[in-house]
Amino acid sequence: MKSLSALRPDGTNIGLMLLIALALAIFTVMLPGRFLTDSTFMSMAFQLPELGLLTLAMFIAILSGGLNLAIIATANLTALFIAWTLMRALPADAGTGMQLLWLFIAIIGAMLIAAVIGVITGVMVTRIGAHPILVTLATMMTLHGIGIWLTKGAAVSGMPSVVQALGSNTLLGVPLPLWVFLFAAALLALFLGKTRAGKCIYMGGSNINATWFSGINTHRMVILVYVISSLLCVLAGLIMMARFNSARMGYGDAYLLLTVLAIILGGTDPNGGFGRVTGVVLALIALQVLSTGFNLMNISQHVSLAMWGAVLIVVLAFKQFKTRFNEHRAVKLSKLAAALNPLTEKKEV
């Protein structure tokens, strides 16, 4: 029964499912014969994973009470490493087996780079005490500068066939990138919900000092958070490289705002300590449906970006209002209980 209750959707998830259903109905009516098609949904399924993986990378950082502004720079730099390794190591006539072997080696190397980035970021936040915004901003600028210096701003293109297949092929009618995203989301949900380290991340996001005094090594916890965030960026960079058939610093720069919007829209507390992977996934689906509908309606991307920013402001304001309302209500209820308590005691006497 306990496991079934964990799967039961909460109010946020129900609201997001209603939003998805409403958006689908509206766009179906407004775009007859254009929106409700196999090609449209297949296009959405191919576009969602790269934003989804970046959002998961940002989600775990926000859940811990921090932030990771370097997710896109990390994804692009590790993708450049994978592309550079494949271009240098693979002969022109390499078969599928050889390509898969070198792709695996390149991904392991990229994960090591991402782990180093995560450890350095976590140490800066915990040991030096710098704010996560400043640390990850500096990390983002450093990684971006290194990537531009190494490539002179150019793209590394011409990926082998196995990489191209990852970005364009399907399995059981579902795009391979979507399988990667769903697998990563499921693993992250299990990690956060079923492991001691995951529960410590929730506790640290709620109150880092209380978590420390309860005997949990919060320094190690924060470092783990940024390592996991950076490792998720490797998958995002791999998917972007596979879809674009190239790697380059600058891919996905517009995703940073959308990752935060999806996380807040999915019910995650921006101050940390509360949030569910299911809510984030549903918010991503809702944003993807809306974005696709707007594109089919030929609405400018600049207008869409401004609208996403406005939506984020409204959602944050609503959450702040709801928090203050609940606090005010709790104070009133406590005062009422205190006032009724003497009357109850007199009746008992």
Short mmCIF file of the C-alpha atoms (twelve columns), coordinates in Angstrom:
data_MODEL
# 
_entry.id   MODEL 
# 
loop_
_atom_site.group_PDB 
_atom_site.id 
_atom_site.type_symbol 
_atom_site.label_atom_id 
_atom_site.label_alt_id 
_atom_site.label_comp_id 
_atom_site.label_asym_id 
_atom_site.label_seq_id 
_atom_site.Cartn_x 
_atom_site.Cartn_y 
_atom_site.Cartn_z 
_atom_site.pdbx_PDB_model_num 
ATOM 1   C CA . MET A 1   0.000   0.000  0.000   1 
ATOM 2   C CA . LYS A 2   2.844   2.359  0.799   1 
ATOM 3   C CA . SER A 3   4.429   1.858  -2.622  1 
ATOM 4   C CA . LEU A 4   1.089   2.476  -4.328  1 
ATOM 5   C CA . SER A 5   0.552   5.707  -2.388  1 
ATOM 6   C CA . ALA A 6   3.942   6.928  -3.591  1 
ATOM 7   C CA . LEU A 7   2.751   6.553  -7.180  1 
ATOM 8   C CA . ARG A 8   -0.513  8.412  -6.547  1 
ATOM 9   C CA . PRO A 9   -0.456  11.803 -8.333  1 
ATOM 10  C CA . ASP A 10  -0.559  14.891 -6.146  1 
ATOM 11  C CA . GLY A 11  -2.364  18.155 -6.850  1 
ATOM 12  C CA . THR A 12  0.485   19.544 -8.955  1 
ATOM 13  C CA . ASN A 13  0.650   16.455 -11.157 1 
ATOM 14  C CA . ILE A 14  -3.123  16.423 -11.648 1 
ATOM 15  C CA . GLY A 15  -3.029  20.097 -12.607 1 
ATOM 16  C CA . LEU A 16  -0.228  19.467 -15.109 1 
ATOM 17  C CA . MET A 17  -2.100  16.544 -16.669 1 
ATOM 18  C CA . LEU A 18  -5.161  18.764 -17.056 1 
ATOM 19  C CA . LEU A 19  -2.976  21.465 -18.628 1 
ATOM 20  C CA . ILE A 20  -1.558  18.940 -21.114 1 
ATOM 21  C CA . ALA A 21  -5.037  17.686 -22.002 1 
ATOM 22  C CA . LEU A 22  -6.348  21.252 -22.403 1 
ATOM 23  C CA . ALA A 23  -3.390  22.286 -24.592 1 
ATOM 24  C CA . LEU A 24  -3.825  19.214 -26.785 1 
ATOM 25  C CA . ALA A 25  -7.533  19.954 -27.208 1 
ATOM 26  C CA . ILE A 26  -7.004  23.649 -28.025 1 
ATOM 27  C CA . PHE A 27  -4.233  23.077 -30.565 1 
ATOM 28  C CA . THR A 28  -6.193  20.242 -32.183 1 
ATOM 29  C CA . VAL A 29  -9.112  22.635 -32.750 1 
ATOM 30  C CA . MET A 30  -6.966  25.613 -33.783 1 
ATOM 31  C CA . LEU A 31  -4.646  23.584 -36.052 1 
ATOM 32  C CA . PRO A 32  -6.860  20.968 -37.721 1 
ATOM 33  C CA . GLY A 33  -4.902  18.372 -39.617 1 
ATOM 34  C CA . ARG A 34  -1.564  19.883 -38.559 1 
ATOM 35  C CA . PHE A 35  -1.155  19.321 -34.818 1 
ATOM 36  C CA . LEU A 36  -2.747  15.944 -34.157 1 
ATOM 37  C CA . THR A 37  -0.457  13.973 -36.476 1 
ATOM 38  C CA . ASP A 38  2.139   11.237 -36.081 1 
ATOM 39  C CA . SER A 39  4.918   13.476 -37.390 1 
ATOM 40  C CA . THR A 40  4.123   16.190 -34.830 1 
ATOM 41  C CA . PHE A 41  4.226   13.820 -31.876 1 
ATOM 42  C CA . MET A 42  7.366   12.110 -33.189 1 
ATOM 43  C CA . SER A 43  9.011   15.518 -33.509 1 
ATOM 44  C CA . MET A 44  8.086   16.338 -29.900 1 
ATOM 45  C CA . ALA A 45  9.450   12.980 -28.761 1 
ATOM 46  C CA . PHE A 46  12.810  13.715 -30.427 1 
ATOM 47  C CA . GLN A 47  13.018  17.285 -29.082 1 
ATOM 48  C CA . LEU A 48  12.048  16.624 -25.451 1 
ATOM 49  C CA . PRO A 49  15.025  14.486 -24.227 1 
ATOM 50  C CA . GLU A 50  17.816  17.055 -24.542 1 
ATOM 51  C CA . LEU A 51  15.846  19.672 -22.578 1 
ATOM 52  C CA . GLY A 52  14.636  16.939 -20.228 1 
ATOM 53  C CA . LEU A 53  18.134  15.721 -19.314 1 
ATOM 54  C CA . LEU A 54  19.360  19.282 -18.740 1 
ATOM 55  C CA . THR A 55  16.304  19.887 -16.559 1 
ATOM 56  C CA . LEU A 56  17.061  16.812 -14.442 1 
ATOM 57  C CA . ALA A 57  20.608  18.117 -14.010 1 
ATOM 58  C CA . MET A 58  19.254  21.447 -12.782 1 
ATOM 59  C CA . PHE A 59  16.511  19.747 -10.723 1 
ATOM 60  C CA . ILE A 60  18.802  17.851 -8.365  1 
ATOM 61  C CA . ALA A 61  20.856  20.996 -7.743  1 
ATOM 62  C CA . ILE A 62  17.761  23.073 -6.900  1 
ATOM 63  C CA . LEU A 63  16.363  20.224 -4.785  1 
ATOM 64  C CA . SER A 64  19.485  20.395 -2.606  1 
ATOM 65  C CA . GLY A 65  19.004  24.137 -2.098  1 
ATOM 66  C CA . GLY A 66  21.553  25.160 -4.726  1 
ATOM 67  C CA . LEU A 67  21.698  25.915 -8.447  1 
ATOM 68  C CA . ASN A 68  23.807  24.848 -11.416 1 
ATOM 69  C CA . LEU A 69  24.143  27.477 -14.101 1 
ATOM 70  C CA . ALA A 70  26.911  25.468 -15.779 1 
ATOM 71  C CA . ILE A 71  24.723  22.619 -17.048 1 
ATOM 72  C CA . ILE A 72  24.739  23.707 -20.699 1 
ATOM 73  C CA . ALA A 73  28.453  24.526 -20.756 1 
ATOM 74  C CA . THR A 74  29.199  21.140 -19.155 1 
ATOM 75  C CA . ALA A 75  27.008  19.338 -21.699 1 
ATOM 76  C CA . ASN A 76  28.668  21.067 -24.643 1 
ATOM 77  C CA . LEU A 77  32.240  20.631 -23.379 1 
ATOM 78  C CA . THR A 78  31.791  16.913 -22.687 1 
ATOM 79  C CA . ALA A 79  30.100  16.508 -26.082 1 
ATOM 80  C CA . LEU A 80  33.134  18.155 -27.689 1 
ATOM 81  C CA . PHE A 81  35.379  15.658 -25.898 1 
ATOM 82  C CA . ILE A 82  33.291  12.728 -27.160 1 
ATOM 83  C CA . ALA A 83  33.288  14.127 -30.704 1 
ATOM 84  C CA . TRP A 84  37.029  14.832 -30.627 1 
ATOM 85  C CA . THR A 85  37.767  11.305 -29.370 1 
ATOM 86  C CA . LEU A 86  35.636  9.683  -32.060 1 
ATOM 87  C CA . MET A 87  37.056  11.829 -34.844 1 
ATOM 88  C CA . ARG A 88  40.660  11.149 -33.807 1 
ATOM 89  C CA . ALA A 89  40.451  7.466  -32.827 1 
ATOM 90  C CA . LEU A 90  38.050  5.951  -35.355 1 
ATOM 91  C CA . PRO A 91  39.355  4.978  -38.791 1 
ATOM 92  C CA . ALA A 92  37.194  5.878  -41.753 1 
ATOM 93  C CA . ASP A 93  36.116  2.274  -42.367 1 
ATOM 94  C CA . ALA A 94  35.412  1.365  -38.719 1 
ATOM 95  C CA . GLY A 95  32.590  -1.122 -38.258 1 
ATOM 96  C CA . THR A 96  29.665  -0.856 -35.856 1 
ATOM 97  C CA . GLY A 97  31.426  -2.833 -33.113 1 
ATOM 98  C CA . MET A 98  34.507  -0.612 -33.211 1 
ATOM 99  C CA . GLN A 99  32.349  2.507  -33.233 1 
ATOM 100 C CA . LEU A 100 30.402  1.319  -30.185 1 
ATOM 101 C CA . LEU A 101 33.625  0.491  -28.335 1 
ATOM 102 C CA . TRP A 102 35.154  3.910  -28.912 1 
ATOM 103 C CA . LEU A 103 31.856  5.619  -28.158 1 
ATOM 104 C CA . PHE A 104 31.790  3.810  -24.802 1 
ATOM 105 C CA . ILE A 105 35.395  4.840  -24.100 1 
ATOM 106 C CA . ALA A 106 34.623  8.460  -25.052 1 
ATOM 107 C CA . ILE A 107 31.547  8.538  -22.792 1 
ATOM 108 C CA . ILE A 108 33.579  7.182  -19.856 1 
ATOM 109 C CA . GLY A 109 36.179  9.900  -20.444 1 
ATOM 110 C CA . ALA A 110 33.457  12.556 -20.649 1 
ATOM 111 C CA . MET A 111 31.955  11.294 -17.383 1 
ATOM 112 C CA . LEU A 112 35.347  11.581 -15.693 1 
ATOM 113 C CA . ILE A 113 35.585  15.189 -16.884 1 
ATOM 114 C CA . ALA A 114 32.052  15.854 -15.646 1 
ATOM 115 C CA . ALA A 115 32.841  14.251 -12.277 1 
ATOM 116 C CA . VAL A 116 35.877  16.525 -11.870 1 
ATOM 117 C CA . ILE A 117 33.714  19.554 -12.717 1 
ATOM 118 C CA . GLY A 118 31.119  18.440 -10.167 1 
ATOM 119 C CA . VAL A 119 33.710  17.837 -7.435  1 
ATOM 120 C CA . ILE A 120 35.352  21.236 -7.984  1 
ATOM 121 C CA . THR A 121 31.942  22.949 -7.918  1 
ATOM 122 C CA . GLY A 122 30.879  21.102 -4.768  1 
ATOM 123 C CA . VAL A 123 34.156  21.849 -2.983  1 
ATOM 124 C CA . MET A 124 33.872  25.548 -3.861  1 
ATOM 125 C CA . VAL A 125 30.366  25.649 -2.414  1 
ATOM 126 C CA . THR A 126 31.079  23.622 0.741   1 
ATOM 127 C CA . ARG A 127 34.677  24.321 1.723   1 
ATOM 128 C CA . ILE A 128 35.061  27.906 0.532   1 
ATOM 129 C CA . GLY A 129 31.459  28.815 1.296   1 
ATOM 130 C CA . ALA A 130 30.776  30.674 -1.972  1 
ATOM 131 C CA . HIS A 131 27.169  30.924 -3.113  1 
ATOM 132 C CA . PRO A 132 26.158  28.276 -5.702  1 
ATOM 133 C CA . ILE A 133 25.023  30.993 -8.129  1 
ATOM 134 C CA . LEU A 134 28.466  32.625 -8.125  1 
ATOM 135 C CA . VAL A 135 30.344  29.316 -8.228  1 
ATOM 136 C CA . THR A 136 28.348  27.840 -11.105 1 
ATOM 137 C CA . LEU A 137 28.392  31.163 -12.972 1 
ATOM 138 C CA . ALA A 138 32.190  31.154 -12.772 1 
ATOM 139 C CA . THR A 139 32.233  27.484 -13.805 1 
ATOM 140 C CA . MET A 140 29.969  28.222 -16.761 1 
ATOM 141 C CA . MET A 141 32.195  31.058 -17.975 1 
ATOM 142 C CA . THR A 142 35.361  28.988 -17.523 1 
ATOM 143 C CA . LEU A 143 34.026  25.946 -19.387 1 
ATOM 144 C CA . HIS A 144 32.590  28.110 -22.147 1 
ATOM 145 C CA . GLY A 145 35.904  29.902 -22.563 1 
ATOM 146 C CA . ILE A 146 37.846  26.624 -22.675 1 
ATOM 147 C CA . GLY A 147 35.482  25.204 -25.282 1 
ATOM 148 C CA . ILE A 148 35.662  28.295 -27.483 1 
ATOM 149 C CA . TRP A 149 39.457  28.389 -27.177 1 
ATOM 150 C CA . LEU A 150 39.838  24.734 -28.141 1 
ATOM 151 C CA . THR A 151 37.477  24.913 -31.136 1 
ATOM 152 C CA . LYS A 152 37.833  28.618 -32.023 1 
ATOM 153 C CA . GLY A 153 34.030  28.733 -31.947 1 
ATOM 154 C CA . ALA A 154 33.626  26.173 -34.732 1 
ATOM 155 C CA . ALA A 155 31.562  22.999 -34.629 1 
ATOM 156 C CA . VAL A 156 33.062  19.514 -34.652 1 
ATOM 157 C CA . SER A 157 30.870  17.722 -37.184 1 
ATOM 158 C CA . GLY A 158 30.658  14.481 -39.117 1 
ATOM 159 C CA . MET A 159 29.762  11.977 -36.403 1 
ATOM 160 C CA . PRO A 160 30.004  8.195  -37.024 1 
ATOM 161 C CA . SER A 161 26.898  6.244  -37.935 1 
ATOM 162 C CA . VAL A 162 26.230  4.890  -34.426 1 
ATOM 163 C CA . VAL A 163 25.989  8.440  -33.059 1 
ATOM 164 C CA . GLN A 164 23.697  9.492  -35.893 1 
ATOM 165 C CA . ALA A 165 21.535  6.432  -35.207 1 
ATOM 166 C CA . LEU A 166 21.210  7.451  -31.548 1 
ATOM 167 C CA . GLY A 167 19.798  10.790 -32.629 1 
ATOM 168 C CA . SER A 168 17.410  9.533  -35.313 1 
ATOM 169 C CA . ASN A 169 16.442  5.883  -34.761 1 
ATOM 170 C CA . THR A 170 13.566  4.419  -32.765 1 
ATOM 171 C CA . LEU A 171 13.030  1.366  -30.560 1 
ATOM 172 C CA . LEU A 172 9.506   -0.096 -30.384 1 
ATOM 173 C CA . GLY A 173 8.292   3.028  -32.147 1 
ATOM 174 C CA . VAL A 174 9.819   5.321  -29.482 1 
ATOM 175 C CA . PRO A 175 12.852  7.532  -30.309 1 
ATOM 176 C CA . LEU A 176 16.106  6.342  -28.748 1 
ATOM 177 C CA . PRO A 177 16.785  9.732  -27.119 1 
ATOM 178 C CA . LEU A 178 13.434  9.488  -25.324 1 
ATOM 179 C CA . TRP A 179 14.388  6.046  -23.980 1 
ATOM 180 C CA . VAL A 180 17.613  7.563  -22.614 1 
ATOM 181 C CA . PHE A 181 15.691  10.379 -20.920 1 
ATOM 182 C CA . LEU A 182 13.049  8.075  -19.413 1 
ATOM 183 C CA . PHE A 183 15.735  5.706  -18.129 1 
ATOM 184 C CA . ALA A 184 17.677  8.584  -16.541 1 
ATOM 185 C CA . ALA A 185 14.488  10.032 -14.995 1 
ATOM 186 C CA . ALA A 186 13.517  6.634  -13.546 1 
ATOM 187 C CA . LEU A 187 16.987  6.098  -12.074 1 
ATOM 188 C CA . LEU A 188 16.989  9.590  -10.543 1 
ATOM 189 C CA . ALA A 189 13.527  9.059  -9.052  1 
ATOM 190 C CA . LEU A 190 14.596  5.748  -7.521  1 
ATOM 191 C CA . PHE A 191 17.808  7.268  -6.200  1 
ATOM 192 C CA . LEU A 192 16.029  10.206 -4.551  1 
ATOM 193 C CA . GLY A 193 13.133  8.198  -3.197  1 
ATOM 194 C CA . LYS A 194 14.689  4.891  -2.185  1 
ATOM 195 C CA . THR A 195 18.282  5.545  -1.095  1 
ATOM 196 C CA . ARG A 196 19.720  7.089  2.046   1 
ATOM 197 C CA . ALA A 197 21.732  9.574  -0.007  1 
ATOM 198 C CA . GLY A 198 18.569  10.699 -1.822  1 
ATOM 199 C CA . LYS A 199 16.712  11.274 1.438   1 
ATOM 200 C CA . CYS A 200 19.716  13.235 2.747   1 
ATOM 201 C CA . ILE A 201 19.499  15.506 -0.312  1 
ATOM 202 C CA . TYR A 202 15.856  16.274 0.528   1 
ATOM 203 C CA . MET A 203 16.814  16.947 4.153   1 
ATOM 204 C CA . GLY A 204 19.720  19.163 3.158   1 
ATOM 205 C CA . GLY A 205 17.515  21.164 0.814   1 
ATOM 206 C CA . SER A 206 15.005  21.740 3.613   1 
ATOM 207 C CA . ASN A 207 17.535  22.770 6.267   1 
ATOM 208 C CA . ILE A 208 21.245  22.310 5.652   1 
ATOM 209 C CA . ASN A 209 22.274  23.219 9.206   1 
ATOM 210 C CA . ALA A 210 19.805  20.850 10.866  1 
ATOM 211 C CA . THR A 211 20.959  18.106 8.497   1 
ATOM 212 C CA . TRP A 212 24.576  18.719 9.505   1 
ATOM 213 C CA . PHE A 213 23.770  18.599 13.230  1 
ATOM 214 C CA . SER A 214 21.834  15.369 12.709  1 
ATOM 215 C CA . GLY A 215 25.126  13.669 11.860  1 
ATOM 216 C CA . ILE A 216 25.005  13.781 8.048   1 
ATOM 217 C CA . ASN A 217 28.095  14.919 6.146   1 
ATOM 218 C CA . THR A 218 26.458  17.712 4.158   1 
ATOM 219 C CA . HIS A 219 29.739  18.595 2.436   1 
ATOM 220 C CA . ARG A 220 29.896  15.159 0.882   1 
ATOM 221 C CA . MET A 221 26.189  15.368 0.038   1 
ATOM 222 C CA . VAL A 222 26.557  18.669 -1.840  1 
ATOM 223 C CA . ILE A 223 29.565  17.364 -3.780  1 
ATOM 224 C CA . LEU A 224 27.549  14.265 -4.740  1 
ATOM 225 C CA . VAL A 225 24.700  16.495 -5.953  1 
ATOM 226 C CA . TYR A 226 26.934  18.450 -8.331  1 
ATOM 227 C CA . VAL A 227 28.659  15.286 -9.565  1 
ATOM 228 C CA . ILE A 228 25.281  13.720 -10.436 1 
ATOM 229 C CA . SER A 229 24.169  16.986 -12.059 1 
ATOM 230 C CA . SER A 230 27.314  17.047 -14.219 1 
ATOM 231 C CA . LEU A 231 26.936  13.366 -15.184 1 
ATOM 232 C CA . LEU A 232 23.390  14.048 -16.404 1 
ATOM 233 C CA . CYS A 233 24.857  16.835 -18.528 1 
ATOM 234 C CA . VAL A 234 27.031  14.249 -20.311 1 
ATOM 235 C CA . LEU A 235 23.900  12.436 -21.467 1 
ATOM 236 C CA . ALA A 236 22.329  15.732 -22.552 1 
ATOM 237 C CA . GLY A 237 25.455  16.656 -24.529 1 
ATOM 238 C CA . LEU A 238 25.514  13.223 -26.172 1 
ATOM 239 C CA . ILE A 239 21.877  13.540 -27.255 1 
ATOM 240 C CA . MET A 240 22.406  17.061 -28.630 1 
ATOM 241 C CA . MET A 241 25.491  15.899 -30.531 1 
ATOM 242 C CA . ALA A 242 23.579  12.940 -31.966 1 
ATOM 243 C CA . ARG A 243 20.631  15.103 -33.061 1 
ATOM 244 C CA . PHE A 244 22.693  17.883 -34.616 1 
ATOM 245 C CA . ASN A 245 25.415  15.535 -35.974 1 
ATOM 246 C CA . SER A 246 27.944  17.912 -34.431 1 
ATOM 247 C CA . ALA A 247 29.215  19.334 -31.140 1 
ATOM 248 C CA . ARG A 248 29.740  23.005 -30.445 1 
ATOM 249 C CA . MET A 249 29.834  25.446 -27.551 1 
ATOM 250 C CA . GLY A 250 26.588  27.394 -27.684 1 
ATOM 251 C CA . TYR A 251 24.144  24.591 -28.416 1 
ATOM 252 C CA . GLY A 252 21.158  24.759 -26.095 1 
ATOM 253 C CA . ASP A 253 21.891  28.192 -24.620 1 
ATOM 254 C CA . ALA A 254 18.182  29.040 -24.706 1 
ATOM 255 C CA . TYR A 255 17.367  26.031 -22.502 1 
ATOM 256 C CA . LEU A 256 18.595  27.518 -19.221 1 
ATOM 257 C CA . LEU A 257 15.418  29.504 -18.517 1 
ATOM 258 C CA . LEU A 258 13.226  26.597 -19.620 1 
ATOM 259 C CA . THR A 259 14.906  24.169 -17.212 1 
ATOM 260 C CA . VAL A 260 14.129  26.411 -14.253 1 
ATOM 261 C CA . LEU A 261 10.585  27.017 -15.518 1 
ATOM 262 C CA . ALA A 262 9.905   23.276 -15.874 1 
ATOM 263 C CA . ILE A 263 11.253  22.593 -12.382 1 
ATOM 264 C CA . ILE A 264 9.184   25.309 -10.684 1 
ATOM 265 C CA . LEU A 265 6.107   24.460 -12.766 1 
ATOM 266 C CA . GLY A 266 6.554   20.819 -11.731 1 
ATOM 267 C CA . GLY A 267 6.012   21.706 -8.080  1 
ATOM 268 C CA . THR A 268 9.616   21.886 -6.869  1 
ATOM 269 C CA . ASP A 269 10.326  24.362 -4.086  1 
ATOM 270 C CA . PRO A 270 12.847  26.900 -5.478  1 
ATOM 271 C CA . ASN A 271 14.454  27.029 -2.025  1 
ATOM 272 C CA . GLY A 272 15.035  23.267 -2.077  1 
ATOM 273 C CA . GLY A 273 13.823  20.328 -0.033  1 
ATOM 274 C CA . PHE A 274 10.658  19.453 -1.951  1 
ATOM 275 C CA . GLY A 275 10.052  18.199 -5.474  1 
ATOM 276 C CA . ARG A 276 9.324   15.067 -7.482  1 
ATOM 277 C CA . VAL A 277 10.755  13.784 -10.735 1 
ATOM 278 C CA . THR A 278 7.247   12.928 -11.973 1 
ATOM 279 C CA . GLY A 279 6.180   16.551 -11.640 1 
ATOM 280 C CA . VAL A 280 9.219   17.718 -13.591 1 
ATOM 281 C CA . VAL A 281 8.558   15.191 -16.386 1 
ATOM 282 C CA . LEU A 282 4.909   16.262 -16.671 1 
ATOM 283 C CA . ALA A 283 5.941   19.935 -16.736 1 
ATOM 284 C CA . LEU A 284 8.402   19.171 -19.544 1 
ATOM 285 C CA . ILE A 285 5.669   17.450 -21.550 1 
ATOM 286 C CA . ALA A 286 3.353   20.431 -21.024 1 
ATOM 287 C CA . LEU A 287 6.042   22.904 -22.145 1 
ATOM 288 C CA . GLN A 288 6.904   20.760 -25.179 1 
ATOM 289 C CA . VAL A 289 3.247   20.580 -26.257 1 
ATOM 290 C CA . LEU A 290 2.854   24.349 -25.857 1 
ATOM 291 C CA . SER A 291 6.116   25.082 -27.670 1 
ATOM 292 C CA . THR A 292 5.198   22.835 -30.601 1 
ATOM 293 C CA . GLY A 293 1.751   24.384 -30.860 1 
ATOM 294 C CA . PHE A 294 3.187   27.901 -30.866 1 
ATOM 295 C CA . ASN A 295 5.717   26.960 -33.545 1 
ATOM 296 C CA . LEU A 296 2.959   25.567 -35.766 1 
ATOM 297 C CA . MET A 297 1.061   28.832 -35.249 1 
ATOM 298 C CA . ASN A 298 4.178   30.709 -36.468 1 
ATOM 299 C CA . ILE A 299 4.566   32.596 -33.193 1 
ATOM 300 C CA . SER A 300 8.019   34.187 -32.954 1 
ATOM 301 C CA . GLN A 301 10.552  32.409 -30.735 1 
ATOM 302 C CA . HIS A 302 11.343  35.764 -29.121 1 
ATOM 303 C CA . VAL A 303 7.693   36.148 -28.141 1 
ATOM 304 C CA . SER A 304 7.694   32.590 -26.780 1 
ATOM 305 C CA . LEU A 305 10.837  33.281 -24.737 1 
ATOM 306 C CA . ALA A 306 9.274   36.416 -23.274 1 
ATOM 307 C CA . MET A 307 6.142   34.436 -22.467 1 
ATOM 308 C CA . TRP A 308 8.149   31.702 -20.672 1 
ATOM 309 C CA . GLY A 309 9.809   34.394 -18.564 1 
ATOM 310 C CA . ALA A 310 6.440   35.914 -17.695 1 
ATOM 311 C CA . VAL A 311 5.052   32.488 -16.780 1 
ATOM 312 C CA . LEU A 312 8.039   31.875 -14.481 1 
ATOM 313 C CA . ILE A 313 7.435   35.200 -12.718 1 
ATOM 314 C CA . VAL A 314 3.742   34.379 -12.234 1 
ATOM 315 C CA . VAL A 315 4.467   30.877 -10.919 1 
ATOM 316 C CA . LEU A 316 7.087   32.162 -8.465  1 
ATOM 317 C CA . ALA A 317 4.737   34.913 -7.268  1 
ATOM 318 C CA . PHE A 318 1.924   32.386 -6.796  1 
ATOM 319 C CA . LYS A 319 4.187   30.051 -4.819  1 
ATOM 320 C CA . GLN A 320 5.346   32.908 -2.606  1 
ATOM 321 C CA . PHE A 321 1.749   34.006 -2.002  1 
ATOM 322 C CA . LYS A 322 0.707   30.434 -1.193  1 
ATOM 323 C CA . THR A 323 3.598   30.036 1.270   1 
ATOM 324 C CA . ARG A 324 2.754   33.255 3.096   1 
ATOM 325 C CA . PHE A 325 -0.944  32.374 3.153   1 
ATOM 326 C CA . ASN A 326 -0.207  28.974 4.688   1 
ATOM 327 C CA . GLU A 327 2.111   30.549 7.276   1 
ATOM 328 C CA . HIS A 328 -0.513  33.155 8.180   1 
ATOM 329 C CA . ARG A 329 -3.177  30.465 8.421   1 
ATOM 330 C CA . ALA A 330 -0.960  28.328 10.670  1 
ATOM 331 C CA . VAL A 331 -0.384  31.275 13.010  1 
ATOM 332 C CA . LYS A 332 -4.113  31.981 13.234  1 
ATOM 333 C CA . LEU A 333 -4.892  28.315 13.927  1 
ATOM 334 C CA . SER A 334 -2.245  28.146 16.652  1 
ATOM 335 C CA . LYS A 335 -3.647  31.280 18.307  1 
ATOM 336 C CA . LEU A 336 -7.156  29.841 18.115  1 
ATOM 337 C CA . ALA A 337 -5.973  26.569 19.630  1 
ATOM 338 C CA . ALA A 338 -4.218  28.457 22.432  1 
ATOM 339 C CA . ALA A 339 -7.371  30.467 23.106  1 
ATOM 340 C CA . LEU A 340 -9.564  27.354 23.220  1 
ATOM 341 C CA . ASN A 341 -7.169  25.385 25.399  1 
ATOM 342 C CA . PRO A 342 -7.993  27.192 28.716  1 
ATOM 343 C CA . LEU A 343 -11.719 26.756 28.042  1 
ATOM 344 C CA . THR A 344 -11.232 23.039 27.513  1 
ATOM 345 C CA . GLU A 345 -9.256  22.742 30.739  1 
ATOM 346 C CA . LYS A 346 -12.008 24.556 32.727  1 
ATOM 347 C CA . LYS A 347 -14.663 22.165 31.390  1 
ATOM 348 C CA . GLU A 348 -12.575 19.163 32.420  1 
ATOM 349 C CA . VAL A 349 -12.173 20.575 35.942  1 
# 
